[in-house]
């Protein structure tokens, strides 16, 4: 995220140990280029700390072995932890970033800060034939 200075390697999974290594890809959500919602989570006091400065219109770039994907922030929202609907498929290429909120809270934070960004430049991943990886 160029404007807020966030650059990190995303790990697979969002468990406690994985999030110590970097932002995590939420299992069950799409991968970039699949035409659905990519869910990424991270700690507010480490990798996702710069999200406190994010705003509508900012760019989110994801670089994978399959290509480069550019998203543009369309909205931010504060929700309760049970609002997992934010990770549901949107029916189009998007990325959702989630971290705890408030950013300056000490201890387990009571809410979540959500950033939704829609595809600006997203090449489609080729569909794999059955039996290939």
CORBELDA-V730462 format. One record per pair of residues at least 12 apart in sequence whose ideal C-beta (glycine too) atoms are under 10 Angstrom apart, sorted by sequence separation. I is the first residue (numbers start at 1). J is the second residue. D is the distance in whole Angstrom. If there is no record, write none. Layout:
BEGIN
((I:J:D) (I:J:D))
END
This chain:
BEGIN
((9:21:8) (10:22:6) (11:23:7) (12:24:7) (13:25:7) (14:26:5) (15:27:9) (26:38:8) (27:39:9) (29:41:10) (59:71:7) (60:72:7) (86:98:7) (100:112:6) (101:113:4) (8:21:9) (9:22:5) (10:23:5) (11:24:5) (12:25:5) (13:26:8) (14:27:7) (25:38:7) (26:39:3) (58:71:9) (59:72:6) (60:73:7) (99:112:7) (100:113:7) (101:114:9) (8:22:5) (9:23:8) (10:24:7) (11:25:7) (12:26:10) (13:27:6) (25:39:7) (26:40:7) (58:72:7) (59:73:8) (84:98:9) (98:112:6) (99:113:5) (8:23:5) (10:25:6) (12:27:8) (14:29:10) (24:39:9) (25:40:6) (26:41:6) (57:72:6) (58:73:5) (83:98:10) (98:113:7) (99:114:8) (24:40:7) (25:41:8) (56:72:9) (57:73:6) (97:113:8) (98:114:5) (99:115:8) (6:23:9) (23:40:5) (24:41:5) (56:73:5) (57:74:9) (81:98:10) (97:114:7) (98:115:8) (22:40:10) (23:41:7) (24:42:7) (55:73:7) (56:74:7) (58:76:10) (96:114:6) (97:115:4) (98:116:10) (12:31:10) (23:42:4) (24:43:10) (54:73:6) (56:75:7) (77:96:10) (79:98:9) (81:100:9) (96:115:7) (97:116:8) (22:42:7) (23:43:8) (40:60:9) (56:76:7) (74:94:8) (81:101:10) (95:115:8) (96:116:5) (97:117:8) (22:43:10) (55:76:8) (76:97:9) (95:116:8) (96:117:8) (10:32:10) (19:41:7) (38:60:10) (40:62:9) (54:76:7) (71:93:8) (73:95:9) (79:101:9) (94:116:6) (95:117:5) (18:41:9) (19:42:6) (20:43:8) (23:46:9) (24:47:9) (71:94:7) (78:101:6) (94:117:6) (95:118:8) (19:43:6) (22:46:9) (23:47:5) (38:62:7) (69:93:8) (71:95:5) (73:97:9) (77:101:10) (78:102:9) (93:117:10) (94:118:5) (95:119:8) (14:39:8) (21:46:10) (22:47:6) (23:48:6) (51:76:8) (71:96:10) (93:118:7) (94:119:6) (14:40:9) (20:46:8) (21:47:9) (22:48:10) (69:95:8) (71:97:10) (86:112:8) (90:116:8) (92:118:7) (93:119:4) (14:41:5) (16:43:10) (19:46:8) (20:47:10) (81:108:10) (87:114:9) (92:119:7) (93:120:9) (95:122:9) (10:38:9) (13:41:10) (14:42:9) (19:47:8) (23:51:10) (81:109:9) (83:111:9) (84:112:10) (86:114:5) (90:118:8) (93:121:10) (94:122:9) (11:40:10) (19:48:9) (33:62:9) (81:110:8) (83:112:7) (86:115:10) (90:119:10) (93:122:5) (10:40:6) (32:62:5) (80:110:8) (81:111:7) (82:112:9) (86:116:7) (92:122:9) (93:123:10) (10:41:10) (11:42:10) (31:62:9) (32:63:9) (33:64:7) (38:69:8) (80:111:6) (81:112:6) (83:114:8) (93:124:8) (8:40:10) (10:42:9) (32:64:6) (34:66:10) (79:111:7) (80:112:7) (31:64:7) (33:66:6) (38:71:9) (62:95:7) (78:111:5) (79:112:5) (8:42:8) (32:66:7) (33:67:6) (60:94:10) (78:112:7) (79:113:8) (31:66:8) (32:67:8) (33:68:10) (60:95:6) (77:112:9) (78:113:6) (79:114:6) (6:42:9) (32:68:9) (33:69:6) (77:113:8) (78:114:7) (10:47:9) (32:69:4) (60:97:7) (76:113:7) (77:114:5) (8:46:9) (9:47:9) (31:69:10) (76:114:7) (77:115:8) (8:47:5) (32:71:9) (75:114:8) (76:115:5) (77:116:8) (7:47:9) (8:48:9) (75:115:8) (76:116:8) (6:47:7) (74:115:9) (75:116:5) (76:117:10) (6:48:7) (8:50:10) (73:115:6) (74:116:6) (75:117:9) (6:49:8) (7:50:9) (54:97:8) (73:116:7) (74:117:6) (75:118:9) (5:49:10) (6:50:4) (71:115:10) (73:117:5) (74:118:5) (4:49:9) (5:50:6) (6:51:7) (39:84:9) (71:116:9) (72:117:6) (73:118:8) (4:50:4) (41:87:9) (51:97:6) (71:117:4) (72:118:6) (1:48:10) (3:50:9) (4:51:7) (6:53:9) (39:86:8) (40:87:10) (51:98:9) (52:99:9) (70:117:9) (71:118:6) (72:119:8) (73:120:10) (4:52:8) (5:53:8) (6:54:8) (39:87:4) (51:99:6) (71:119:6) (72:120:4) (1:50:7) (4:53:5) (37:86:9) (38:87:9) (39:88:9) (48:97:7) (52:101:9) (70:119:8) (71:120:6) (72:121:9) (1:51:8) (3:53:8) (4:54:6) (37:87:7) (39:89:10) (48:98:8) (49:99:8) (51:101:9) (52:102:9) (53:103:10) (69:119:7) (70:120:5) (71:121:9) (3:54:8) (4:55:9) (37:88:7) (48:99:4) (52:103:5) (69:120:9) (70:121:4) (71:122:7) (1:53:9) (3:55:8) (6:58:10) (10:62:8) (36:88:9) (37:89:5) (38:90:10) (47:99:9) (48:100:9) (51:103:8) (52:104:9) (69:121:7) (70:122:7) (1:54:7) (10:63:10) (36:89:5) (37:90:5) (46:99:9) (50:103:10) (68:121:8) (69:122:5) (3:57:9) (4:58:7) (6:60:9) (7:61:9) (9:63:10) (10:64:9) (35:89:9) (36:90:7) (37:91:9) (44:98:10) (45:99:9) (49:103:7) (67:121:10) (68:122:9) (69:123:7) (3:58:5) (4:59:10) (34:89:10) (35:90:10) (36:91:7) (37:92:8) (38:93:8) (39:94:10) (40:95:6) (41:96:9) (42:97:7) (44:99:4) (45:100:8) (48:103:9) (60:115:8) (62:117:10) (67:122:8) (68:123:8) (2:58:8) (3:59:7) (4:60:10) (7:63:10) (35:91:8) (36:92:8) (37:93:8) (38:94:7) (39:95:8) (40:96:7) (41:97:8) (42:98:8) (43:99:7) (44:100:5) (60:116:10) (61:117:10) (67:123:5) (69:125:10) (1:58:6) (2:59:6) (3:60:10) (30:87:10) (35:92:7) (36:93:7) (37:94:5) (38:95:4) (39:96:5) (40:97:5) (41:98:5) (42:99:5) (43:100:7) (44:101:7) (58:115:9) (60:117:5) (66:123:8) (67:124:9) (1:59:7) (2:60:9) (26:84:9) (29:87:6) (35:93:5) (36:94:8) (37:95:7) (38:96:7) (39:97:8) (40:98:7) (41:99:7) (42:100:9) (44:102:8) (45:103:8) (59:117:8) (60:118:10) (66:124:10) (67:125:8) (1:60:5) (2:61:7) (28:87:8) (29:88:9) (30:89:7) (34:93:8) (35:94:9) (37:96:6) (38:97:9) (39:98:7) (40:99:9) (41:100:9) (44:103:5) (45:104:9) (54:113:9) (56:115:10) (58:117:8) (61:120:10) (66:125:5) (1:61:7) (29:89:8) (30:90:9) (33:93:7) (44:104:9) (45:105:9) (55:115:10) (56:116:10) (57:117:10) (60:120:9) (61:121:9) (62:122:9) (66:126:8) (26:87:6) (28:89:10) (32:93:8) (44:105:8) (45:106:10) (52:113:8) (54:115:6) (56:117:10) (59:120:7) (64:125:9) (51:113:6) (59:121:10) (30:93:8) (32:95:8) (51:114:10) (54:117:9) (30:94:9) (45:109:9) (51:115:6) (30:95:9) (44:109:7) (48:113:8) (29:95:9) (43:109:10) (29:96:8) (48:115:9) (44:112:9) (44:113:7) (1:71:10) (3:73:10) (26:96:8) (41:112:9) (1:73:9) (26:98:8) (23:97:8) (24:98:10) (23:98:10) (40:115:9) (23:99:9) (37:116:8) (38:117:9) (19:99:10) (38:119:10) (14:98:9) (35:119:9) (38:122:10) (33:119:10) (32:119:9) (35:122:8) (34:122:10) (33:122:6) (35:124:7) (32:122:7) (33:123:6) (34:124:8) (35:125:9) (6:97:9) (32:123:9) (33:124:6) (34:125:6) (33:125:3) (32:125:8) (33:126:9) (34:127:9) (31:125:7) (30:125:10) (1:97:9) (1:115:9) (1:117:9))
END
